[in-house]
């Protein structure tokens, strides 16, 4: 009578182990990336909804489905840190970016030029490359909260007016200051919110995308 019970217990344990292994593998699938292309209209992303849709479209084109994607962008009513879920997040190569929101906004997060990859797993040009594309739109302070009047009209403006706070995905700038090395809050765009203005300071209208679940 005991043998069937033992066999059933072993089978159940094997099933549980297999499920745990599958979950671990799934957890390491891509849940963070830098957009390989922006909207083409500067900081006019169609608002937060448009930016989120852009993230989802790029992820799906890269073969990653079944996830909800949000752009790491603050607006006049939302903080970027509250839009991206709880983590952990991994890039297209399965490299961990951060365990949670707190570690993402701490000094030890895993964002570098080599890990802040696009949805295709490609490295994005940084300082010293031509063209430089290291300016990432965020509209945020270092802690991921919003900065008033630095979101290009909540990501709907593409003209000579307005400004957007940007971070450096390669953690490199003109000097060794904390701002120059910040991934999410380095400097504001100069000359407005147009594609030309964003390119003028070393950007291309790119931004970060995170899977919320």
Helices and strands as residue ranges (DSSP letters): H 2-27, E 32-34, H 47-61, E 69-71, G 80-82, E 89-90, E 96-98, H 101-104, E 135-137, H 152-155, E 165-168, E 187-188, H 195-200, E 203-211
